[in-house]
Amino acid sequence: MALLAGVIVAVVVLASLGGWRLVVAEMKQRVLEMLGPLGMVEQIDIGFSNVTLTHVRMRAPRDWPAGDTFRAERVALEFDLRSLLAKQVHFRNVTVDSYYLSVVRSVDGRMHLLPNLNQATREAEGQAPAAAKRANDKKFIDHVTLTRGTIEFFDQSVQKPAYRLLITDVGATVDHLNLPELTDATTLNMTGSIKGPSHTGTVSFGGWIKIASSDSQTHTTLRNVDISKLPLLNLEWVGLAGQGRA
């Protein structure tokens, strides 16, 4: 009897392990699809309710002014297991460490970031339509924490080539993201450093923004920022003009 019980337990354990391997393989495939044909990751670690990505890179599509749209040493995602049963993935927390992000303001005044997530861009870069559509399923993110980052802004509405501004030592929190639409109000708080020819100043930024439409209400504080950087910093798209449309 004890032997039979032991055999049953062993079978259940093996079945569970086999099922978990299938879950891990499926989740790794979903992550690769989400990164798209221009994305790459060195390592993917899957936990019971979390995924950790190491050395992530998203190369830029054609006509983007920077070589990459995003890089990070580490991205950790905590997800709601119940959401995996639906087609709307829900991430409770996302933590991004040692990252780079490029942002573009186009000639028409709209702000663009992470174009890799766009289904049309995915398909143009060679991703199968079915995989591109699956990767563009609805995703909700409650909270994002970003540490030790660099943000590179390109403003094509000011001049050609685009006016460039680099903000370093960026720490930020972002709340309420709905992907891929980005039509809801997202709360953003950020601090960083702006290096000028003579000294380094700091910037702090807070408020909400609807990324898809660039509607926003924000406030910004500058301290000891070099005067040579002020022409760009006065532009509303960076939120440095107070409140209104970004």
MARLUM-518318 format. One record per residue (C-alpha): x negated, y negated, z negated; residue number from 1; residue in three letters. Coordinates in pm, whole numbers. Example, Ala and Ser with C-alpha at 12.3 -4.5 7.8 and 13.67 -1.06 7.14 Angstrom:
@x -1230&y 450&z -780&seq 1&type ala
@x -1367&y 106&z -714&seq 2&type ser
***
This chain:
@x 0&y 0&z 0&seq 1&type met
@x -280&y -238&z -95&seq 2&type ala
@x -460&y -145&z 227&seq 3&type leu
@x -146&y -217&z 431&seq 4&type leu
@x -106&y -554&z 259&seq 5&type ala
@x -468&y -635&z 334&seq 6&type gly
@x -420&y -548&z 701&seq 7&type val
@x -108&y -768&z 722&seq 8&type ile
@x -292&y -1062&z 563&seq 9&type val
@x -585&y -1015&z 802&seq 10&type ala
@x -350&y -1011&z 1103&seq 11&type val
@x -173&y -1328&z 984&seq 12&type val
@x -505&y -1502&z 926&seq 13&type val
@x -638&y -1404&z 1268&seq 14&type leu
@x -315&y -1513&z 1434&seq 15&type ala
@x -334&y -1845&z 1252&seq 16&type ser
@x -695&y -1893&z 1356&seq 17&type leu
@x -609&y -1811&z 1714&seq 18&type gly
@x -320&y -2054&z 1707&seq 19&type gly
@x -540&y -2324&z 1556&seq 20&type trp
@x -800&y -2273&z 1829&seq 21&type arg
@x -530&y -2330&z 2088&seq 22&type leu
@x -419&y -2646&z 1906&seq 23&type val
@x -778&y -2774&z 1892&seq 24&type val
@x -833&y -2702&z 2262&seq 25&type ala
@x -507&y -2876&z 2355&seq 26&type glu
@x -585&y -3182&z 2142&seq 27&type met
@x -935&y -3214&z 2289&seq 28&type lys
@x -783&y -3202&z 2636&seq 29&type gln
@x -531&y -3472&z 2540&seq 30&type arg
@x -813&y -3694&z 2407&seq 31&type val
@x -1010&y -3659&z 2730&seq 32&type leu
@x -697&y -3740&z 2931&seq 33&type glu
@x -636&y -4046&z 2713&seq 34&type met
@x -991&y -4173&z 2774&seq 35&type leu
@x -935&y -4135&z 3148&seq 36&type gly
@x -1179&y -4080&z 3435&seq 37&type pro
@x -1396&y -4376&z 3326&seq 38&type leu
@x -1415&y -4262&z 2964&seq 39&type gly
@x -1660&y -4033&z 2794&seq 40&type met
@x -1720&y -3905&z 2441&seq 41&type val
@x -2017&y -3714&z 2303&seq 42&type glu
@x -1832&y -3520&z 2034&seq 43&type gln
@x -1469&y -3454&z 1932&seq 44&type ile
@x -1394&y -3317&z 1585&seq 45&type asp
@x -1037&y -3202&z 1513&seq 46&type ile
@x -896&y -3183&z 1160&seq 47&type gly
@x -551&y -3086&z 1036&seq 48&type phe
@x -416&y -3442&z 1071&seq 49&type ser
@x -712&y -3635&z 1211&seq 50&type asn
@x -942&y -3664&z 1510&seq 51&type val
@x -1294&y -3810&z 1501&seq 52&type thr
@x -1471&y -3923&z 1818&seq 53&type leu
@x -1847&y -3985&z 1823&seq 54&type thr
@x -2026&y -4206&z 2077&seq 55&type his
@x -1728&y -4319&z 2282&seq 56&type val
@x -1772&y -4514&z 2604&seq 57&type arg
@x -1516&y -4652&z 2850&seq 58&type met
@x -1682&y -4775&z 3168&seq 59&type arg
@x -1523&y -5073&z 3342&seq 60&type ala
@x -1319&y -5044&z 3663&seq 61&type pro
@x -1413&y -5233&z 3975&seq 62&type arg
@x -1396&y -5615&z 3957&seq 63&type asp
@x -1433&y -5619&z 3576&seq 64&type trp
@x -1705&y -5869&z 3472&seq 65&type pro
@x -1875&y -5634&z 3223&seq 66&type ala
@x -2017&y -5286&z 3266&seq 67&type gly
@x -1801&y -5139&z 2989&seq 68&type asp
@x -1459&y -5223&z 2851&seq 69&type thr
@x -1521&y -5047&z 2520&seq 70&type phe
@x -1790&y -4860&z 2328&seq 71&type arg
@x -1799&y -4727&z 1972&seq 72&type ala
@x -2029&y -4518&z 1760&seq 73&type glu
@x -1731&y -4365&z 1581&seq 74&type arg
@x -1352&y -4367&z 1615&seq 75&type val
@x -1140&y -4188&z 1353&seq 76&type ala
@x -767&y -4136&z 1412&seq 77&type leu
@x -518&y -4022&z 1148&seq 78&type glu
@x -194&y -3906&z 1308&seq 79&type phe
@x 154&y -3808&z 1199&seq 80&type asp
@x 185&y -3433&z 1256&seq 81&type leu
@x 562&y -3459&z 1305&seq 82&type arg
@x 510&y -3689&z 1603&seq 83&type ser
@x 325&y -3414&z 1790&seq 84&type leu
@x 657&y -3234&z 1828&seq 85&type leu
@x 787&y -3535&z 2023&seq 86&type ala
@x 642&y -3720&z 2320&seq 87&type lys
@x 567&y -4030&z 2113&seq 88&type gln
@x 237&y -3995&z 1929&seq 89&type val
@x 222&y -4184&z 1602&seq 90&type his
@x -116&y -4282&z 1454&seq 91&type phe
@x -102&y -4397&z 1093&seq 92&type arg
@x -459&y -4530&z 1080&seq 93&type asn
@x -739&y -4583&z 1330&seq 94&type val
@x -1091&y -4676&z 1216&seq 95&type thr
@x -1348&y -4803&z 1468&seq 96&type val
@x -1712&y -4856&z 1370&seq 97&type asp
@x -2006&y -5016&z 1555&seq 98&type ser
@x -1806&y -5114&z 1861&seq 99&type tyr
@x -1815&y -5336&z 2171&seq 100&type tyr
@x -1502&y -5476&z 2340&seq 101&type leu
@x -1480&y -5693&z 2651&seq 102&type ser
@x -1179&y -5921&z 2705&seq 103&type val
@x -1090&y -6117&z 3020&seq 104&type val
@x -868&y -6418&z 3080&seq 105&type arg
@x -772&y -6413&z 3447&seq 106&type ser
@x -716&y -6714&z 3670&seq 107&type val
@x -341&y -6704&z 3598&seq 108&type asp
@x -410&y -6742&z 3225&seq 109&type gly
@x -322&y -6387&z 3121&seq 110&type arg
@x -544&y -6198&z 2878&seq 111&type met
@x -661&y -5847&z 2969&seq 112&type his
@x -830&y -5576&z 2766&seq 113&type leu
@x -878&y -5201&z 2805&seq 114&type leu
@x -762&y -5183&z 3169&seq 115&type pro
@x -865&y -4815&z 3159&seq 116&type asn
@x -538&y -4742&z 2977&seq 117&type leu
@x -330&y -4862&z 3272&seq 118&type asn
@x -176&y -4577&z 3472&seq 119&type gln
@x -247&y -4745&z 3807&seq 120&type ala
@x -616&y -4787&z 3712&seq 121&type thr
@x -636&y -4423&z 3601&seq 122&type arg
@x -500&y -4299&z 3933&seq 123&type glu
@x -716&y -4541&z 4135&seq 124&type ala
@x -1024&y -4399&z 3959&seq 125&type glu
@x -929&y -4041&z 4046&seq 126&type gly
@x -719&y -3910&z 3756&seq 127&type gln
@x -443&y -3674&z 3865&seq 128&type ala
@x -101&y -3847&z 3859&seq 129&type pro
@x 43&y -3591&z 3615&seq 130&type ala
@x -249&y -3636&z 3374&seq 131&type ala
@x -234&y -4016&z 3409&seq 132&type ala
@x 139&y -4013&z 3333&seq 133&type lys
@x 89&y -3784&z 3032&seq 134&type arg
@x -193&y -4004&z 2900&seq 135&type ala
@x 40&y -4303&z 2928&seq 136&type asn
@x 306&y -4152&z 2701&seq 137&type asp
@x 423&y -4383&z 2424&seq 138&type lys
@x 184&y -4422&z 2130&seq 139&type lys
@x 246&y -4616&z 1809&seq 140&type phe
@x -39&y -4728&z 1583&seq 141&type ile
@x 40&y -4862&z 1238&seq 142&type asp
@x -300&y -4997&z 1135&seq 143&type his
@x -646&y -5038&z 1293&seq 144&type val
@x -965&y -5131&z 1109&seq 145&type thr
@x -1266&y -5242&z 1315&seq 146&type leu
@x -1611&y -5291&z 1160&seq 147&type thr
@x -1954&y -5406&z 1282&seq 148&type arg
@x -1841&y -5507&z 1627&seq 149&type gly
@x -1919&y -5731&z 1923&seq 150&type thr
@x -1649&y -5895&z 2136&seq 151&type ile
@x -1741&y -6043&z 2474&seq 152&type glu
@x -1492&y -6292&z 2622&seq 153&type phe
@x -1484&y -6383&z 2992&seq 154&type phe
@x -1266&y -6677&z 3099&seq 155&type asp
@x -1212&y -6676&z 3474&seq 156&type gln
@x -969&y -6970&z 3455&seq 157&type ser
@x -1248&y -7210&z 3350&seq 158&type val
@x -1510&y -7142&z 3614&seq 159&type gln
@x -1659&y -6888&z 3853&seq 160&type lys
@x -1844&y -6685&z 3751&seq 161&type pro
@x -1638&y -6652&z 3434&seq 162&type ala
@x -1731&y -6853&z 3124&seq 163&type tyr
@x -1880&y -6608&z 2873&seq 164&type arg
@x -1857&y -6616&z 2494&seq 165&type leu
@x -2010&y -6358&z 2263&seq 166&type leu
@x -1880&y -6304&z 1908&seq 167&type ile
@x -2091&y -6073&z 1694&seq 168&type thr
@x -2063&y -5914&z 1348&seq 169&type asp
@x -1691&y -5883&z 1410&seq 170&type val
@x -1466&y -5729&z 1149&seq 171&type gly
@x -1096&y -5709&z 1221&seq 172&type ala
@x -766&y -5553&z 1127&seq 173&type thr
@x -478&y -5497&z 1369&seq 174&type val
@x -125&y -5395&z 1271&seq 175&type asp
@x 158&y -5261&z 1485&seq 176&type his
@x 48&y -5160&z 1832&seq 177&type leu
@x 287&y -5001&z 2081&seq 178&type asn
@x 105&y -4849&z 2378&seq 179&type leu
@x 104&y -4878&z 2671&seq 180&type pro
@x 362&y -5160&z 2683&seq 181&type glu
@x 199&y -5393&z 2422&seq 182&type leu
@x 516&y -5602&z 2426&seq 183&type thr
@x 573&y -5616&z 2048&seq 184&type asp
@x 416&y -5872&z 1818&seq 185&type ala
@x 82&y -5740&z 1693&seq 186&type thr
@x -75&y -5888&z 1379&seq 187&type thr
@x -447&y -5961&z 1405&seq 188&type leu
@x -704&y -6087&z 1156&seq 189&type asn
@x -1067&y -6127&z 1258&seq 190&type met
@x -1396&y -6275&z 1140&seq 191&type thr
@x -1721&y -6302&z 1334&seq 192&type gly
@x -2032&y -6500&z 1420&seq 193&type ser
@x -2104&y -6724&z 1722&seq 194&type ile
@x -2469&y -6781&z 1798&seq 195&type lys
@x -2565&y -7117&z 1953&seq 196&type gly
@x -2896&y -7261&z 2076&seq 197&type pro
@x -2978&y -7415&z 1738&seq 198&type ser
@x -2785&y -7215&z 1477&seq 199&type his
@x -2519&y -6950&z 1416&seq 200&type thr
@x -2165&y -7042&z 1314&seq 201&type gly
@x -1869&y -6836&z 1198&seq 202&type thr
@x -1513&y -6800&z 1319&seq 203&type val
@x -1206&y -6659&z 1143&seq 204&type ser
@x -885&y -6592&z 1327&seq 205&type phe
@x -539&y -6475&z 1220&seq 206&type gly
@x -183&y -6458&z 1342&seq 207&type gly
@x 28&y -6254&z 1581&seq 208&type trp
@x 13&y -6201&z 1955&seq 209&type ile
@x 223&y -6022&z 2217&seq 210&type lys
@x -61&y -5892&z 2430&seq 211&type ile
@x 149&y -5817&z 2740&seq 212&type ala
@x 286&y -6172&z 2767&seq 213&type ser
@x 11&y -6361&z 2575&seq 214&type ser
@x 273&y -6524&z 2351&seq 215&type asp
@x 113&y -6593&z 2014&seq 216&type ser
@x 111&y -6788&z 1692&seq 217&type gln
@x -235&y -6811&z 1544&seq 218&type thr
@x -469&y -7011&z 1327&seq 219&type his
@x -848&y -7034&z 1345&seq 220&type thr
@x -1126&y -7172&z 1127&seq 221&type thr
@x -1468&y -7264&z 1266&seq 222&type leu
@x -1772&y -7328&z 1048&seq 223&type arg
@x -2107&y -7460&z 1177&seq 224&type asn
@x -2037&y -7357&z 1536&seq 225&type val
@x -2282&y -7511&z 1783&seq 226&type asp
@x -2122&y -7798&z 1980&seq 227&type ile
@x -2225&y -7639&z 2311&seq 228&type ser
@x -1968&y -7365&z 2244&seq 229&type lys
@x -1677&y -7600&z 2174&seq 230&type leu
@x -1545&y -7642&z 2532&seq 231&type pro
@x -1449&y -7274&z 2547&seq 232&type leu
@x -1348&y -7253&z 2183&seq 233&type leu
@x -1084&y -7522&z 2239&seq 234&type asn
@x -899&y -7301&z 2487&seq 235&type leu
@x -571&y -7167&z 2359&seq 236&type glu
@x -630&y -6813&z 2491&seq 237&type trp
@x -878&y -6743&z 2214&seq 238&type val
@x -628&y -6878&z 1965&seq 239&type gly
@x -855&y -7165&z 1869&seq 240&type leu
@x -611&y -7437&z 1958&seq 241&type ala
@x -380&y -7360&z 1670&seq 242&type gly
@x -38&y -7230&z 1760&seq 243&type gln
@x 141&y -7166&z 2089&seq 244&type gly
@x 79&y -6953&z 2395&seq 245&type arg
@x -250&y -6769&z 2403&seq 246&type ala
***
